[in-house]
Amino acid sequence: MLLIAGLLDAPLAVSGSDPPAPPAMIRLAQAAVSADQAAAIARNRTGGRVLGVDWSDSGGQPVYLVKVLMPDGSIRVVTVAASGG
């Protein structure tokens, strides 16, 4: 028990540093539209079933890429601006 308690009190060693986040990812974290909201927007636009949501940037602006299964069985990727505009 003493060994475990001693380890818990020891400072954590940090080696190196995390690479900086891409600017689009930082803007996405501050986005007006969440991933869930982007999914709802795509679902309402298409009438399809959302299969997944990812993010990218378009011209330096963060966007969500929402993969949707359409009613006819095709798959479509809907782009939703993360800015809400």
C-alpha positions in Angstrom: 0.0 0.0 0.0 2.8 2.4 0.8 4.3 1.9 -2.6 1.1 2.7 -4.3 0.5 5.7 -2.2 4.0 6.9 -2.9 3.4 6.5 -6.7 0.2 8.6 -6.5 2.1 11.4 -4.9 4.9 11.4 -7.5 4.8 14.2 -10.1 3.8 13.1 -13.6 6.6 13.2 -16.1 5.8 14.9 -19.4 8.0 14.2 -22.3 7.8 16.4 -25.4 4.7 18.3 -26.2 1.6 17.7 -28.2 1.7 19.2 -31.7 -0.3 22.3 -32.1 -3.9 21.8 -33.3 -4.6 22.9 -36.9 -6.4 26.2 -37.1 -9.5 24.7 -38.5 -9.8 22.3 -35.6 -9.5 25.2 -33.2 -12.3 27.0 -35.0 -14.3 23.8 -35.0 -14.0 23.6 -31.2 -15.5 27.1 -31.1 -18.1 26.4 -33.7 -21.7 27.6 -33.5 -23.0 24.2 -34.8 -22.2 20.9 -33.0 -21.7 17.6 -34.7 -25.2 16.5 -33.5 -26.7 19.6 -34.9 -24.9 19.1 -38.2 -26.4 15.6 -38.4 -29.9 16.9 -37.7 -29.4 19.5 -40.5 -28.3 16.9 -43.0 -31.1 14.6 -42.0 -33.7 17.4 -42.5 -32.2 18.4 -45.8 -32.2 14.9 -47.3 -34.7 12.8 -45.4 -32.0 10.1 -45.1 -30.4 8.3 -42.2 -27.1 9.7 -40.9 -24.3 7.2 -41.0 -21.5 9.3 -39.6 -20.2 12.8 -39.1 -16.6 13.9 -39.7 -15.0 17.3 -40.0 -12.8 19.0 -42.6 -12.0 22.5 -43.7 -13.2 24.2 -46.8 -11.1 27.2 -47.8 -9.8 27.4 -44.2 -13.3 27.3 -42.7 -14.3 24.3 -40.6 -17.1 22.2 -42.0 -18.9 18.9 -41.1 -19.0 16.1 -43.6 -22.2 14.2 -42.9 -22.5 10.8 -44.6 -26.2 10.0 -45.2 -28.0 6.9 -46.5 -30.6 8.2 -48.8 -34.1 6.8 -49.1 -33.2 5.3 -52.5 -30.3 3.4 -51.0 -27.5 5.7 -52.3 -25.0 7.3 -50.0 -24.4 11.0 -50.1 -22.0 13.3 -48.2 -23.6 16.6 -47.1 -21.4 19.5 -46.1 -22.6 21.6 -43.2 -20.8 24.8 -42.2 -19.6 24.7 -38.6 -20.1 28.5 -38.4 -23.8 28.1 -38.7 -23.8 30.7 -41.4 
